[in-house]
Amino acid sequence: MVANLIQFATNHYILVAIFVVLLVALLVNEIRRGGQSLSNGQLTALVNAEKALVIDIRPTKEYSAGHIVGAVNIPQDKLVNRMSELDKHKEKTLIVVDSMGQQSGTICRELLKAGYNAAKLSGGVSSWKADNLPLVK
């Protein structure tokens, strides 16, 4: 198997080089556009040190079913109109949380452009639940 892979890479080195360049470009783009990704442990440490505010961008119904302690619910479609509410937290890291970590990068980018220090929870609330961490209703 490995021998076949090496033979393929040797025979098609230009194709492999293009693949590697595209993969690196994709990774760099993802990192730049979505802000820093935090683990559950990093989020907990920042919140416990009172250096972060968790912003839950899920719809209100999902938020009410269970959310991270201390999280503020600002649904994704209402964030632009409610951005002024975050001004009093400019000195903190705003940690954006969604259901599975797929939408938070876009919101993170908007917050970064607006001058906030923003990050996102990797995997969203689903990773939080998977680690058996507490949610409040």
PAVO-6151 format. One record per residue (C-alpha): x, y, z; residue in three letters. Coordinates in nm, 3 decimals, m for minus. Example, Ala and Ser with C-alpha at 12.3 -4.5 7.8 and 13.67 -1.06 7.14 Angstrom:
<pts>
- 1.230:m0.450:0.780:ALA
- 1.367:m0.106:0.714:SER
</pts>
This chain:
<pts>
- 0.000:0.000:0.000:MET
- 0.271:0.247:0.102:VAL
- 0.486:0.131:m0.188:ALA
- 0.198:0.206:m0.428:ASN
- 0.154:0.550:m0.275:LEU
- 0.524:0.628:m0.312:ILE
- 0.521:0.501:m0.670:GLN
- 0.216:0.716:m0.751:PHE
- 0.377:1.024:m0.593:ALA
- 0.699:0.961:m0.786:THR
- 0.520:0.914:m1.117:ASN
- 0.286:1.209:m1.067:HIS
- 0.499:1.452:m0.866:TYR
- 0.345:1.758:m1.033:ILE
- m0.006:1.644:m0.943:LEU
- 0.102:1.571:m0.585:VAL
- 0.273:1.911:m0.558:ALA
- m0.042:2.088:m0.680:ILE
- m0.249:1.893:m0.425:PHE
- m0.015:1.990:m0.140:VAL
- m0.017:2.359:m0.241:VAL
- m0.397:2.361:m0.261:LEU
- m0.427:2.187:0.075:LEU
- m0.197:2.440:0.243:VAL
- m0.385:2.729:0.079:ALA
- m0.715:2.588:0.204:LEU
- m0.584:2.552:0.559:LEU
- m0.442:2.905:0.563:VAL
- m0.769:3.044:0.429:ASN
- m0.976:2.861:0.691:GLU
- m0.754:2.985:0.973:ILE
- m0.762:3.344:0.849:ARG
- m1.130:3.369:0.774:ARG
- m1.273:3.218:1.088:GLY
- m1.056:3.330:1.374:GLY
- m0.893:3.108:1.631:GLN
- m1.057:2.776:1.716:SER
- m1.072:2.692:2.084:LEU
- m1.112:2.357:2.254:SER
- m1.365:2.299:2.529:ASN
- m1.087:2.323:2.787:GLY
- m0.958:2.652:2.648:GLN
- m1.310:2.799:2.651:LEU
- m1.360:2.688:3.012:THR
- m1.028:2.838:3.122:ALA
- m1.102:3.174:2.957:LEU
- m1.454:3.193:3.099:VAL
- m1.340:3.093:3.450:ASN
- m1.073:3.365:3.437:ALA
- m1.345:3.610:3.329:GLU
- m1.148:3.690:3.014:LYS
- m1.417:3.576:2.770:ALA
- m1.785:3.605:2.687:LEU
- m1.961:3.316:2.515:VAL
- m2.198:3.420:2.237:ILE
- m2.440:3.146:2.134:ASP
- m2.560:3.217:1.779:ILE
- m2.808:2.931:1.763:ARG
- m3.180:3.007:1.728:PRO
- m3.349:3.097:2.058:THR
- m3.537:2.765:2.067:LYS
- m3.213:2.564:2.053:GLU
- m3.048:2.796:2.306:TYR
- m3.339:2.748:2.548:SER
- m3.309:2.370:2.519:ALA
- m2.957:2.390:2.667:GLY
- m2.662:2.628:2.653:HIS
- m2.320:2.683:2.805:ILE
- m2.332:2.853:3.145:VAL
- m2.309:3.231:3.109:GLY
- m2.361:3.229:2.732:ALA
- m2.548:3.518:2.574:VAL
- m2.792:3.427:2.298:ASN
- m2.766:3.647:1.991:ILE
- m2.908:3.449:1.696:PRO
- m2.692:3.460:1.386:GLN
- m2.945:3.658:1.182:ASP
- m2.971:3.928:1.452:LYS
- m2.604:3.979:1.531:LEU
- m2.548:4.277:1.302:VAL
- m2.837:4.467:1.463:ASN
- m2.728:4.377:1.817:ARG
- m2.353:4.431:1.779:MET
- m2.367:4.744:1.998:SER
- m2.460:4.522:2.296:GLU
- m2.109:4.377:2.277:LEU
- m1.927:4.710:2.313:ASP
- m1.904:4.674:2.691:LYS
- m1.712:4.348:2.637:HIS
- m1.444:4.481:2.398:LYS
- m1.166:4.391:2.642:GLU
- m1.277:4.026:2.649:LYS
- m1.247:3.750:2.393:THR
- m1.586:3.687:2.235:LEU
- m1.623:3.313:2.185:ILE
- m1.879:3.227:1.918:VAL
- m2.068:2.901:1.965:VAL
- m2.309:2.732:1.724:ASP
- m2.453:2.382:1.695:SER
- m2.163:2.204:1.526:MET
- m1.895:2.467:1.465:GLY
- m1.986:2.526:1.101:GLN
- m2.142:2.873:1.117:GLN
- m1.928:3.030:1.387:SER
- m1.635:3.108:1.154:GLY
- m1.843:3.354:0.951:THR
- m1.962:3.537:1.262:ILE
- m1.609:3.535:1.403:CYS
- m1.483:3.704:1.089:ARG
- m1.751:3.976:1.119:GLU
- m1.658:4.038:1.482:LEU
- m1.288:4.056:1.398:LEU
- m1.361:4.311:1.123:LYS
- m1.563:4.515:1.374:ALA
- m1.261:4.533:1.604:GLY
- m1.348:4.266:1.859:TYR
- m1.117:3.992:1.980:ASN
- m1.309:3.683:1.866:ALA
- m1.264:3.307:1.859:ALA
- m1.489:3.009:1.796:LYS
- m1.557:2.686:1.980:LEU
- m1.429:2.398:1.774:SER
- m1.715:2.156:1.713:GLY
- m1.976:2.382:1.869:GLY
- m2.226:2.271:2.132:VAL
- m2.219:1.916:1.994:SER
- m1.853:1.877:2.099:SER
- m1.941:2.031:2.437:TRP
- m2.213:1.766:2.482:LYS
- m1.984:1.488:2.357:ALA
- m1.738:1.574:2.636:ASP
- m2.026:1.553:2.889:ASN
- m1.982:1.916:2.991:LEU
- m2.277:2.091:3.158:PRO
- m2.551:2.276:2.975:LEU
- m2.812:2.489:3.151:VAL
- m3.168:2.555:3.046:LYS
</pts>
